[in-house]
């Protein structure tokens, strides 16, 4: 079961719908509807009730999919794959040893990633910072959590990062990670009960430039060094999330050091059980 947030041409109010076989069934609309729906005690039953009551269907090609969040904060977990640890060590002359310690420590690296205004949905450009020379996409599975930190679903996340800024000094991590259009989410949320066994889920990254593939990579969630339950438990310590929270779980796919995103590159992330999140890249300050 998958739910999406979207707009139709005739209405500027975001709507939430049930995605099924290339069509979408409207469930309800409003600024907080998705958050409220996700908090339902029996989410699947509530979705079925709303879809049966709706009776309407819209072809997916007639709607504009939005990032699947309302007022959610977005957080990230770092160094959860060995490949990520090695990449951090390679990019950082001064702080390389820190990342080995974090990889092995009980406490994970958790950082604030984005407010909703800094998140883009499917098809909307992700941005390369104006002051970076080394910017990469980071394909990640994103956990969708309720205010009481129940894991109710999953979506695809792109934790766009400026590796040169991050590598210059570990204290520059927020500047490397948090800026306008530095995060993409979508295309929808797959409910937890509808996902395949997590250890069998594969993540794939494809980057195109001038309509030619310039990078491909893949990894499996089986390679993660952290359990979801542990990441969620640490995130919830001394934190409250009134609208819920999206938690990016780290990347296991890192393009080669000579690669950096350019204007017009097309980034595609595929995750089994969810689907594809596709975003062009831009170096412009203008974004939507």
C-alpha positions as CSV (number, residue, x, y, z in Angstrom):
1,X,0.0,0.0,0.0
2,X,1.4,3.4,-1.1
3,X,0.2,6.9,-0.4
4,X,1.3,10.1,-2.2
5,X,0.9,13.8,-1.7
6,X,0.1,15.6,-4.9
7,X,-1.5,18.6,-6.7
8,X,-4.0,18.6,-9.6
9,X,-4.1,21.4,-12.2
10,X,-7.5,22.7,-10.9
11,X,-6.6,22.9,-7.2
12,X,-3.7,24.5,-5.3
13,X,-4.4,22.6,-2.2
14,X,-2.2,19.5,-1.6
15,X,-4.1,16.2,-1.6
16,X,-3.1,12.8,-0.3
17,X,-4.1,9.7,-2.2
18,X,-3.8,6.0,-2.4
19,X,-1.5,4.9,-5.4
20,X,-2.7,1.8,-7.2
21,X,-1.9,0.5,-10.7
22,X,-1.0,3.8,-12.3
23,X,-3.9,5.7,-10.7
24,X,-4.5,7.6,-7.5
25,X,-7.5,7.6,-5.3
26,X,-8.0,10.9,-3.3
27,X,-8.1,10.4,0.5
28,X,-8.2,13.9,1.8
29,X,-6.6,17.3,1.5
30,X,-5.1,20.1,3.7
31,X,-1.9,21.3,5.2
32,X,-1.8,18.6,8.0
33,X,-3.8,15.8,6.4
34,X,-0.8,13.5,5.7
35,X,0.5,13.9,9.2
36,X,-2.9,13.2,10.7
37,X,-3.5,10.2,8.5
38,X,-0.1,8.7,9.4
39,X,-0.9,8.9,13.0
40,X,-4.1,6.7,12.7
41,X,-4.1,3.8,15.1
42,X,-4.8,1.4,12.3
43,X,-3.4,3.1,9.3
44,X,-4.3,0.5,6.6
45,X,-7.9,0.3,7.8
46,X,-8.3,4.1,7.8
47,X,-6.8,4.3,4.2
48,X,-9.3,1.6,3.0
49,X,-12.2,3.5,4.6
50,X,-11.2,6.8,2.9
51,X,-10.6,5.2,-0.5
52,X,-13.9,3.4,-0.5
53,X,-15.7,6.6,0.5
54,X,-13.9,8.6,-2.3
55,X,-14.9,6.5,-5.3
56,X,-12.8,8.7,-7.6
57,X,-9.6,7.8,-9.5
58,X,-7.1,10.0,-11.3
59,X,-4.4,8.8,-13.7
60,X,-1.0,9.4,-12.1
61,X,0.2,11.3,-15.2
62,X,-2.4,14.0,-14.5
63,X,-1.1,14.9,-11.1
64,X,2.1,16.6,-9.8
65,X,3.7,14.5,-7.1
66,X,5.0,16.4,-4.1
67,X,7.5,15.5,-1.4
68,X,5.6,13.2,1.0
69,X,5.7,15.4,4.1
70,X,3.8,18.2,5.9
71,X,5.6,20.0,8.7
72,X,8.0,17.1,9.3
73,X,11.6,17.8,10.1
74,X,14.1,15.7,8.1
75,X,17.1,14.2,9.9
76,X,20.0,12.1,8.7
77,X,22.1,9.3,9.9
78,X,25.8,9.2,8.8
79,X,28.5,6.5,8.5
80,X,26.0,3.7,8.6
81,X,27.7,1.8,5.7
82,X,31.4,0.9,5.6
83,X,31.5,2.5,2.1
84,X,30.4,5.8,3.6
85,X,32.9,5.6,6.4
86,X,35.8,5.1,3.9
87,X,34.6,8.0,1.7
88,X,34.4,10.3,4.7
89,X,38.0,9.3,5.7
90,X,39.2,9.8,2.2
91,X,37.7,13.3,1.9
92,X,38.9,14.5,5.3
93,X,42.5,15.1,6.0
94,X,41.9,16.4,9.5
95,X,39.0,14.4,10.7
96,X,39.4,11.0,9.1
97,X,39.9,9.1,12.3
98,X,36.7,10.5,13.7
99,X,34.6,8.6,11.2
100,X,36.1,5.2,12.1
101,X,35.3,5.9,15.7
102,X,31.7,6.9,14.8
103,X,31.2,3.8,12.6
104,X,32.1,1.6,15.6
105,X,30.6,3.6,18.4
106,X,27.3,2.8,20.2
107,X,26.0,6.3,19.6
108,X,25.3,6.9,15.9
109,X,26.0,10.1,13.9
110,X,22.6,11.9,13.7
111,X,22.2,15.4,12.2
112,X,19.5,17.8,11.2
113,X,19.0,17.7,7.4
114,X,16.1,19.9,6.3
115,X,13.0,21.8,7.1
116,X,10.1,21.2,4.7
117,X,10.9,24.4,2.7
118,X,14.3,22.9,1.9
119,X,12.9,19.6,0.5
120,X,11.9,19.1,-3.1
121,X,9.7,16.4,-4.6
122,X,10.0,14.3,-7.7
123,X,11.1,16.1,-10.9
124,X,12.1,19.3,-9.0
125,X,15.7,20.3,-9.2
126,X,18.1,19.5,-6.4
127,X,20.8,22.2,-5.9
128,X,24.5,22.4,-6.0
129,X,25.8,24.9,-3.5
130,X,27.4,28.0,-5.2
131,X,30.5,27.6,-3.0
132,X,31.3,23.9,-3.6
133,X,33.4,22.2,-6.2
134,X,32.5,18.7,-5.2
135,X,28.8,17.9,-4.8
136,X,27.2,14.5,-4.9
137,X,23.8,12.9,-4.5
138,X,23.5,10.4,-1.6
139,X,20.8,7.8,-2.2
140,X,19.1,6.7,1.0
141,X,16.2,4.8,2.4
142,X,14.1,7.2,4.5
143,X,12.0,6.1,7.5
144,X,8.7,7.8,8.0
145,X,8.0,8.2,11.7
146,X,5.0,9.4,13.7
147,X,5.3,11.9,16.6
148,X,5.6,8.9,19.0
149,X,8.3,7.5,16.7
150,X,6.4,4.6,15.2
151,X,7.8,3.5,11.9
152,X,4.8,3.5,9.6
153,X,6.4,3.7,6.2
154,X,9.4,4.3,3.9
155,X,10.3,6.6,1.1
156,X,13.2,7.4,-1.2
157,X,15.6,10.1,0.0
158,X,18.5,12.1,-1.7
159,X,20.8,13.6,0.9
160,X,22.7,16.0,-1.5
161,X,26.1,16.9,0.1
162,X,29.0,19.1,-0.6
163,X,31.9,16.7,0.0
164,X,34.7,19.3,-0.2
165,X,33.1,21.5,2.5
166,X,32.4,18.4,4.7
167,X,35.9,17.2,4.2
168,X,37.6,20.5,5.0
169,X,36.5,20.3,8.6
170,X,33.9,18.0,10.4
171,X,32.4,21.1,12.0
172,X,31.3,22.3,8.6
173,X,28.9,19.4,8.2
174,X,25.7,21.5,8.6
175,X,26.9,23.8,5.7
176,X,27.7,20.8,3.6
177,X,24.3,19.3,4.2
178,X,21.7,22.0,5.0
179,X,20.8,24.5,2.3
180,X,17.9,25.2,-0.1
181,X,16.9,22.2,-2.2
182,X,19.6,20.0,-0.7
183,X,17.1,17.2,0.0
184,X,14.7,15.3,-2.2
185,X,12.0,12.9,-1.1
186,X,9.5,10.8,-2.9
187,X,7.8,9.7,-5.0
188,X,5.4,8.4,-2.3
189,X,5.4,6.5,1.0
190,X,5.2,2.7,1.0
191,X,3.6,1.5,4.2
192,X,5.9,-0.6,6.4
193,X,3.6,-3.7,6.0
194,X,3.9,-3.5,2.2
195,X,7.7,-3.5,2.0
196,X,9.7,-6.6,1.1
197,X,12.0,-8.1,3.7
198,X,14.3,-5.2,4.5
199,X,17.6,-7.2,4.2
200,X,16.6,-8.0,0.6
201,X,16.0,-4.4,-0.4
202,X,18.4,-3.0,-2.9
203,X,19.2,0.7,-3.6
204,X,20.4,1.8,-7.0
205,X,21.8,5.1,-8.2
206,X,22.0,6.2,-11.8
207,X,23.3,9.6,-12.9
208,X,22.9,10.8,-16.5
209,X,24.6,13.7,-18.2
210,X,23.6,14.8,-21.8
211,X,21.4,11.7,-21.9
212,X,24.3,9.3,-21.3
213,X,24.8,7.3,-18.1
214,X,28.0,8.5,-16.3
215,X,27.6,6.7,-13.1
216,X,25.8,3.6,-11.7
217,X,26.0,2.1,-8.3
218,X,24.0,-0.2,-6.1
219,X,24.0,-1.5,-2.5
220,X,21.8,-3.6,-0.2
221,X,20.3,-2.6,3.1
222,X,21.9,-5.8,4.4
223,X,25.2,-3.9,4.3
224,X,24.0,-1.4,6.9
225,X,25.9,-1.4,10.2
226,X,23.0,0.0,12.2
227,X,19.6,-1.2,13.0
228,X,16.6,1.0,12.3
229,X,15.4,0.5,15.9
230,X,18.7,1.9,17.2
231,X,18.7,4.9,15.0
232,X,15.1,5.7,15.9
233,X,15.9,5.3,19.6
234,X,18.8,7.6,19.6
235,X,16.9,10.2,17.5
236,X,14.1,10.2,20.0
237,X,16.3,11.0,23.0
238,X,15.3,14.4,24.4
239,X,13.6,15.3,21.1
240,X,9.9,15.8,20.2
241,X,8.5,15.8,16.7
242,X,4.9,17.2,16.8
243,X,4.3,16.5,13.1
244,X,6.4,13.4,12.9
245,X,9.9,13.1,11.4
246,X,11.6,11.7,8.3
247,X,14.9,9.9,9.0
248,X,17.4,9.3,6.2
249,X,19.4,6.2,7.0
250,X,22.7,6.8,5.3
251,X,24.3,6.0,2.0
252,X,26.2,3.0,0.8
253,X,26.8,4.3,-2.7
254,X,29.5,7.0,-3.3
255,X,30.5,8.2,-6.8
256,X,34.2,8.4,-7.5
257,X,36.2,11.3,-6.2
258,X,36.5,13.0,-9.6
259,X,32.7,13.2,-9.9
260,X,30.7,16.3,-9.1
261,X,27.1,17.2,-10.0
262,X,26.7,19.7,-12.8
263,X,23.8,21.7,-14.2
264,X,21.4,19.5,-16.0
265,X,22.6,16.1,-14.6
266,X,19.7,13.8,-14.0
267,X,19.7,11.7,-10.7
268,X,17.6,8.6,-10.4
269,X,17.3,6.6,-7.2
270,X,15.5,3.3,-7.2
271,X,14.6,1.4,-4.0
272,X,12.9,-2.0,-4.1
273,X,9.4,-1.9,-2.7
274,X,9.0,1.9,-3.2
275,X,9.9,3.1,-6.7
276,X,12.0,5.7,-8.4
277,X,12.9,9.3,-7.3
278,X,14.2,11.3,-10.2
279,X,15.5,14.9,-10.0
280,X,17.6,17.1,-12.3
281,X,20.4,19.0,-10.8
282,X,20.9,22.8,-11.0
283,X,23.6,25.3,-10.0
284,X,21.1,28.1,-10.1
285,X,20.0,30.0,-7.0
286,X,16.4,29.9,-8.4
287,X,14.4,26.9,-7.4
288,X,10.8,25.9,-6.7
